[in-house]
Amino acid sequence: MEARRKSIIVFTLAGLAVAVALALVISPWASSSPDGLEKVAEDKGFIEKAEETEPAWESSPIPDYAVPGLTTEVVDEETGEVAEEPTKLATALAGLIGTVGIFLIAWGLALVLKKKKGETEVAASGGGPALE
């Protein structure tokens, strides 16, 4: 049983390493084009109504898929306005934080479910505490 447990741990850590590597390497080159919902809102003309209120992601810990504070100033070629855009490092770190965060949530959930399953099996087999 110990060899099986060790192989599961190795498999899990290898999967996590691949996911982290992809998050760090691939996420900085993600498309800056609008996602599907935003594109439809632009095409149908109701994006302005949504922009009237403060976007929900502005109050999130990692707004717009980038770690706050890691920005660079960029000049818009059409308007000449200076705007701040997230750096590739900000996007890579956001990918890392998201990947590790989801892994930890899934791992914690697996531990809780495994513990509950183990308690159920012990109680069903009569191996639980004796009742007087």
C-alpha positions, 0 to 999 in steps of 0.5 A: 500500500505504501508504494501506491501512496508514494506513486499517487504523491509523485503523480500529484506533484508532477501534475502540479509542477506541469500546471505551475510551469504552464501558468508561469510560462503561458499566461503572460501571452494570453490574448488581451482581446475581450472574452466571449461575453464581453465580445457579445456585449460589445456587438449587441451594444450593451457594454456601455450599460455594464461600464456605468457601474464599477466592475466587480473584478476591480474589488477582487484580489487579482483584478483583470488576471494581473497582480496589482502594482506591477504595471508599466506606462503605455502610450495609446497610439491613436489618442496619445493618452498614457495608460497603465498596463500590467506587465507579463510578470504580473500576469504570470504571478496571477497565473501562479497564485490561481493555480496553487490556490485551486490546487490547495482548495482541491487538496483540502477538499480531498482530505476532508472527503477522505476523512469522512469516508474513513469514518463512515467505513469504521462505523459501518464495520463496527470498529467505532467506539463502544457504546454502553 
